Amino acid sequence: DQQVKQNSPSLSVQEGRISILNCDYTNSMFDYFLWYKKYPAEGPTFLISISSIKDKNEDGRFTVFLNKSAKHLSLHIVPSQPGDSAVYFCAASKSSGDKLTFGTGTRLAVRP
Amino acid sequence: DAGITQSPRHKVTETGTPVTLRCHQTENHRYMYWYRQDPGHGLRLIHYSYGVKDTDKGEVSDGYSVSRSKTEDFLLTLESATSSQTSVYFCAISEPVARVSYNEQFFGPGTRLTVL
């Protein structure tokens, strides 16, 4: 039972445009949501997070939006850069410091 | 970068042999995790530890055991490796901090294991 879903395995975007990565979850007990970025042959690195009491969190070019009623979150990257090309994982947990449940990942390719 | 190392980084072994992967951290973080990454499955939690000698099972723990005798080391053992355990294994650490909304996990570089 996949509690965190990333239905788009891949996404291709032109440099300078917006990248939108989507994530859906089924467990209403999830309270914290995170995005990780992963380059080949490296471990995932933390990108941005949001708690369920917020609907938006912004950090530079990265913004995460949370729609609790739809159990949906999205990561916006504006403007997209070639160095953003990586696999992006969304993750969720039921409380601060609790175990993470990851989605299957979306491979983003930013074309120069 | 968080001080997390994994050894070995690559290993090829045969079905039925025991394998131990090591995760070592220099951050003194209490929580440690083992994940496996497979195409179509993302990252799945195998085992985790909230302190020395305090370990518990994740969602895909069958065929794996762990030990944590020191804060800095978390060992993952495949008692009798099978081809289905061919994967990339990641260790992660985190440290709960009071009054912080979330404490993200920091990942090691991974170990690529091939079971023939």
Interface residues (C-beta under 8 A of the other chain):
Chain A: V4 Q6 Y32 L34 Y36 A41 E42 G43 P44 T45 F46 S49 S51 F89 A91 S93 S96 G97 K99 L100 T101 F102 G103 T104 G105
Chain B: I4 Y31 Y33 Y35 G40 H41 G42 L43 R44 L45 Y48 G58 F90 A92 S94 P96 V100 S101 Y102 N103 E104 Q105 F106 F107 G108 P109 G110
